Amino acid sequence: MATKTGETTTSWWPLAAAGAGVIALCYGFARYAYGLFVPRFSETFGLTTVGVGVLSGLSTAGYAAGLLLAPRTSAHSARGTVLLAGVAATTGLALMALAPAVAVFAAGIVVAGASAGLVSPGVAQLIGESTGQARAQTWANTGTGLGLAASAGTPLLAIGWPVIWAVFAGLGAVVTLLAWRTLPRSRPAAAVTGSGSGLRPLVLNSALIGVTSAPYWTFSGSRLAEAGLSPVAATWCWGTIGVAGLLGGLAGRVVGRAGLPAATLATWTLAAAGLALLAVPGLGLFGALLSSALFGSTYMALTGLCIVWAARVSPARPARGVTWSFAGLGVGQTAAAPLAGAAAASTGLGPVFILTGLIALLAWTPWFKPAGPADRRP
């Protein structure tokens, strides 16, 4: 397992792989797969659009609760926090699969959402204590893309959604057991002092990720339908987001070669291109897949770079920085989604994605410049 010996680190990848597996479970299945099955859930429980929105809000509430809890549990045991996330994801998915009524289903959504809030700070803290390498952080973070890719085609299966969710829960139990056997034990983290002012640019950067990603997560499917693409093509695009997200793991190597600021700005530039591409008139399948690939790879890279950034601002407690970062991302997404919907109602989705691409270029301003210790080679 990855350990520190003086200035030398060894075998960081098993830890990154184990972390990626739990992140794939918590994000790909427990949090994001909900959106793929909304029509089926609505049919089973007789949900209106308001009910769908309430359940989505409960998932976000669970996520926020997990984020608030993560710094404290990670300070006591980063390994325990990651395992708790796996248990929460598995339990939430099982409750959803077996739910006899919408109230039990809603409880499962809350528990499953909490797993996503717990897992990223926990994995970041554990990697920080065990190896501290940027590559390990960014590769572990690509677990979200792995989970998205694995869940992308499940709505096309000709079986009931409870069976699919039961399989998700079974996979969750396996992943959590493997993590229990694989993840290294850790010591309680050192106490943190200071104002945390170095976190401000990080939180701004994370909020910008939220603001620019929310329209894509929420309305890219509608934009593809507007462009005349079929539901099967939309499924391919969703899968492409997940598969391309695995490329985000390369961000750690780029940090080692070019530094964190250069890696961040280059990634933001590609992200802006991917967002604006979705607005191109006459968008065909190739353009849609290219946009999906750019979005998936840059979203995973940017969130991975935020974890690296958080670990440098708060080396003793990466979980603290990651919690603030992902909270900023969540606030940005929460604020941007309804605004994008209102703008789309008056101007159409094309202009919304052009504007979103332009907003992404705000990352070039000094407000979003990475702060913290000097770049270190991985």
C-alpha positions in Angstrom: 0.0 0.0 0.0 1.1 3.6 -0.5 3.3 4.8 2.3 5.7 7.7 2.9 9.3 7.1 3.6 11.2 10.4 3.8 10.7 12.1 0.5 9.8 8.8 -1.4 6.4 7.5 -2.1 5.6 4.1 -3.4 2.6 2.3 -5.0 0.0 5.1 -4.9 -2.2 3.5 -7.4 -3.9 0.7 -5.3 -5.1 3.4 -2.9 -6.3 5.6 -5.8 -8.1 2.6 -7.4 -9.9 1.7 -4.2 -10.9 5.3 -3.7 -12.1 5.5 -7.2 -14.3 2.4 -6.7 -16.1 3.9 -3.7 -16.5 7.2 -5.5 -18.0 5.5 -8.5 -20.5 3.8 -6.2 -21.4 7.0 -4.3 -21.7 9.3 -7.2 -22.4 7.2 -10.3 -25.0 5.0 -8.7 -26.2 6.5 -5.4 -26.4 10.2 -6.5 -26.5 10.7 -10.3 -28.3 7.5 -11.6 -31.5 8.9 -10.1 -31.9 11.4 -13.0 -31.7 8.6 -15.5 -34.8 6.9 -14.1 -37.1 9.8 -13.3 -39.8 8.6 -15.8 -39.9 5.2 -14.2 -40.0 6.5 -10.7 -42.8 8.9 -11.6 -44.8 6.0 -13.0 -44.3 3.8 -10.0 -45.1 6.3 -7.3 -47.4 8.6 -9.3 -45.0 11.6 -9.0 -45.7 15.0 -10.4 -42.9 17.3 -11.6 -43.1 18.9 -8.1 -42.7 15.6 -6.5 -39.7 14.8 -8.7 -38.2 18.1 -7.7 -38.8 17.5 -4.0 -37.0 14.1 -4.2 -34.1 15.7 -6.1 -33.9 18.3 -3.3 -33.8 15.6 -0.7 -30.8 14.0 -2.5 -29.1 17.4 -2.4 -30.0 17.8 1.3 -28.4 14.4 2.1 -25.3 15.4 0.1 -25.0 18.6 2.1 -25.4 16.7 5.4 -22.6 14.3 4.3 -20.4 17.3 3.4 -21.0 18.9 6.8 -20.2 15.6 8.6 -17.1 14.6 6.6 -14.5 16.9 8.1 -15.2 15.7 11.6 -15.4 12.0 10.8 -12.3 12.3 8.5 -10.3 14.0 11.4 -11.1 10.9 13.5 -10.6 8.3 10.8 -10.4 9.0 7.0 -10.6 5.2 6.3 -13.7 5.0 8.5 -15.3 7.9 6.6 -14.8 6.2 3.2 -16.2 3.0 4.5 -19.2 4.9 6.1 -19.8 6.4 2.6 -19.9 2.9 1.1 -22.3 1.7 3.7 -24.5 4.7 3.3 -24.6 4.3 -0.5 -25.4 0.6 -0.3 -28.1 1.1 2.4 -29.7 4.0 0.5 -29.8 2.0 -2.8 -31.3 -1.0 -1.0 -34.0 1.2 0.6 -34.9 2.6 -2.8 -35.0 -0.9 -4.4 -37.3 -2.3 -1.7 -39.4 0.8 -1.0 -43.1 -0.1 -0.6 -44.1 3.6 -0.6 -42.6 6.9 -1.6 -41.7 7.8 2.0 -39.2 4.9 2.3 -38.0 5.7 -1.2 -37.3 9.3 -0.1 -35.4 8.1 2.9 -33.2 6.0 0.7 -32.5 9.0 -1.5 -31.4 11.0 1.5 -29.0 8.3 2.8 -27.6 7.6 -0.7 -27.1 11.4 -1.2 -25.2 11.6 2.1 -22.7 9.0 0.8 -21.5 11.3 -2.0 -20.9 14.1 0.5 -18.8 11.9 2.7 -16.7 10.1 0.1 -14.7 12.8 -1.6 -13.4 14.5 1.6 -12.7 11.1 3.1 -10.7 9.8 0.1 -8.8 13.1 -0.2 -7.9 12.9 3.5 -6.8 9.3 3.3 -4.6 9.9 0.2 -3.2 13.0 1.8 -2.2 11.0 4.9 -0.9 8.0 2.9 0.9 9.3 -0.2 0.0 13.0 -0.8 0.5 12.6 -4.6 -1.5 14.8 -7.0 -1.8 11.9 -9.4 -3.5 9.7 -6.7 -6.0 12.4 -5.9 -7.0 13.1 -9.5 -7.2 9.4 -10.5 -9.3 8.6 -7.5 -11.6 11.4 -8.4 -12.3 9.9 -11.8 -14.4 7.3 -10.1 -17.3 9.6 -10.8 -16.8 9.1 -14.5 -16.5 5.4 -14.0 -19.8 5.3 -12.2 -21.5 7.4 -14.9 -20.2 5.2 -17.6 -21.3 2.0 -15.8 -24.9 3.4 -15.2 -25.4 5.1 -18.6 -27.0 2.2 -20.4 -29.1 0.8 -17.5 -32.3 2.7 -18.5 -32.3 0.8 -21.7 -32.5 -2.6 -19.9 -35.9 -4.3 -20.3 -36.2 -5.1 -16.5 -37.9 -3.3 -13.7 -36.0 -0.5 -12.0 -36.2 -2.1 -8.5 -34.2 -5.0 -9.9 -31.6 -2.6 -11.3 -31.4 -0.8 -8.0 -31.0 -4.1 -6.1 -28.1 -4.9 -8.4 -26.6 -1.5 -7.6 -27.0 -2.2 -3.9 -25.3 -5.6 -4.3 -22.4 -4.0 -6.2 -22.2 -1.4 -3.4 -21.8 -4.2 -0.8 -19.0 -5.8 -2.9 -17.2 -2.4 -3.4 -17.5 -1.6 0.3 -16.1 -5.0 1.3 -13.2 -4.6 -1.0 -12.5 -1.1 0.3 -12.6 -2.5 3.9 -10.0 -5.1 2.9 -7.8 -2.7 0.9 -7.8 0.7 2.4 -4.9 1.5 4.9 -5.7 2.4 8.5 -5.0 6.0 9.3 -4.4 8.1 12.4 -6.5 11.0 13.6 -5.6 14.2 11.7 -3.8 17.1 13.3 -5.9 20.0 14.5 -6.3 23.0 12.1 -5.7 26.6 13.1 -5.9 29.8 11.2 -8.6 31.8 9.3 -8.6 29.6 6.2 -8.4 32.7 3.9 -6.4 30.7 1.4 -9.6 28.7 0.7 -11.4 31.7 -0.8 -10.1 31.4 -4.4 -10.7 27.7 -4.2 -14.3 28.1 -3.2 -14.8 30.7 -5.9 -13.3 28.4 -8.5 -15.5 25.5 -7.3 -18.6 27.7 -7.4 -17.7 28.6 -11.0 -17.6 24.8 -11.8 -21.0 24.5 -10.3 -22.4 27.5 -12.2 -21.1 26.3 -15.6 -21.8 22.6 -15.1 -25.4 22.9 -13.9 -26.9 23.8 -17.3 -25.1 20.9 -18.9 -26.2 18.3 -16.3 -29.7 19.6 -16.4 -30.4 20.7 -20.0 -27.9 18.9 -22.3 -30.4 16.1 -22.9 -33.1 18.7 -23.9 -30.6 20.4 -26.1 -29.8 17.1 -27.9 -33.5 16.4 -28.4 -33.9 20.0 -29.7 -31.1 19.2 -32.2 -33.0 16.2 -33.4 -30.9 13.5 -31.8 -32.6 10.3 -30.5 -32.8 9.0 -26.9 -30.3 6.3 -27.8 -27.9 9.0 -29.0 -28.4 10.9 -25.7 -27.5 7.7 -23.9 -24.3 7.4 -25.9 -23.5 11.0 -25.0 -24.1 10.3 -21.3 -21.8 7.3 -21.5 -19.2 9.4 -23.3 -19.2 11.9 -20.4 -18.4 9.1 -18.0 -15.7 7.4 -20.2 -14.1 10.7 -21.1 -14.1 11.6 -17.4 -11.5 8.9 -16.8 -9.1 11.2 -18.7 -9.4 13.7 -15.9 -7.0 11.5 -14.0 -4.2 12.8 -16.2 -4.6 16.3 -14.5 -2.3 15.2 -11.7 0.5 14.5 -14.1 -0.1 17.9 -15.8 0.2 19.6 -12.4 3.5 17.9 -11.9 4.8 19.1 -15.3 3.2 22.6 -15.7 2.1 23.5 -12.2 -1.4 23.9 -10.7 -2.3 27.3 -12.1 -1.4 26.4 -15.7 -3.2 23.1 -15.5 -6.3 24.8 -14.1 -6.4 27.5 -16.8 -5.8 25.1 -19.6 -8.6 22.8 -18.4 -11.0 25.7 -18.0 -10.3 26.8 -21.6 -11.2 23.3 -22.9 -14.3 23.3 -20.7 -15.5 26.6 -22.2 -15.1 25.1 -25.7 -17.1 22.0 -24.8 -19.9 24.0 -23.3 -20.2 26.4 -26.2 -20.0 23.6 -28.8 -23.4 22.3 -27.6 -24.9 25.6 -28.9 -23.7 25.1 -32.5 -26.6 25.2 -35.0 -27.2 21.9 -36.8 -25.4 20.0 -34.0 -25.0 16.4 -35.2 -24.0 13.2 -33.4 -20.3 13.8 -33.8 -20.5 17.4 -32.4 -22.6 16.1 -29.5 -20.2 13.3 -28.7 -17.2 15.8 -28.9 -19.0 18.2 -26.5 -19.8 15.3 -24.1 -16.2 14.2 -24.2 -14.9 17.7 -23.5 -17.4 18.2 -20.7 -16.8 14.9 -19.1 -13.0 15.1 -19.1 -12.8 18.7 -18.0 -15.4 18.4 -15.3 -13.6 15.4 -13.7 -10.2 17.2 -14.2 -11.4 20.4 -12.6 -12.9 18.7 -9.6 -9.7 16.7 -9.3 -7.6 19.8 -9.4 -9.8 21.3 -6.7 -8.9 18.3 -4.5 -5.2 18.9 -5.2 -5.6 22.6 -4.5 -7.4 21.8 -1.2 -4.6 19.5 -0.2 -2.1 22.2 -0.7 -4.0 24.9 1.1 -4.6 22.6 4.1 -2.0 19.8 4.0 -2.8 18.4 7.4 -6.6 18.3 6.8 -7.4 17.9 3.0 -10.9 16.9 3.9 -11.6 20.4 5.3 -10.6 22.1 2.0 -12.4 19.5 -0.1 -15.6 20.0 2.0 -15.5 23.8 1.4 -14.7 23.3 -2.3 -17.5 20.8 -2.9 -19.9 23.0 -0.9 -19.1 25.9 -3.2 -19.7 23.6 -6.2 -23.1 22.6 -4.8 -24.1 26.2 -4.2 -23.1 27.1 -7.7 -25.1 24.3 -9.2 -28.2 25.0 -7.0 -28.2 28.7 -8.0 -27.4 28.2 -11.7 -29.9 25.5 -12.6 -33.1 27.5 -12.2 -31.5 30.6 -13.7 -30.5 28.6 -16.8 -34.0 27.3 -17.0 -35.5 30.8 -16.9 -33.0 32.0 -19.5 -33.8 29.0 -21.8 -37.5 29.8 -21.6 -37.0 33.2 -23.0 -34.0 32.8 -25.3 -33.7 29.1 -26.0 -31.0 26.6 -25.0 -28.5 27.6 -27.6 -27.8 31.1 -26.2 -27.7 29.6 -22.7 -24.8 27.3 -23.6 -22.9 30.1 -25.4 -23.3 32.3 -22.3 -22.2 29.4 -20.1 -19.0 28.9 -22.2 -18.2 32.6 -21.8 -18.8 32.5 -18.1 -16.3 29.6 -17.9 -13.6 32.0 -19.2 -13.9 34.0 -16.0 -11.4 31.5 -14.6 -8.7 33.6 -16.4 -9.3 36.5 -14.0 -7.0 36.8 -10.9 -9.9 36.0 -8.5 -9.6 32.3 -9.4 -5.8 32.0 -9.2 -4.7 28.9 -7.2 -3.3 29.8 -3.8 -1.2 27.7 -1.5 2.3 26.2 -1.2 4.5 26.1 -4.3 4.0 23.3 -6.8 5.6 20.0 -5.8 6.5 17.3 -8.2 4.4 14.1 -7.7 
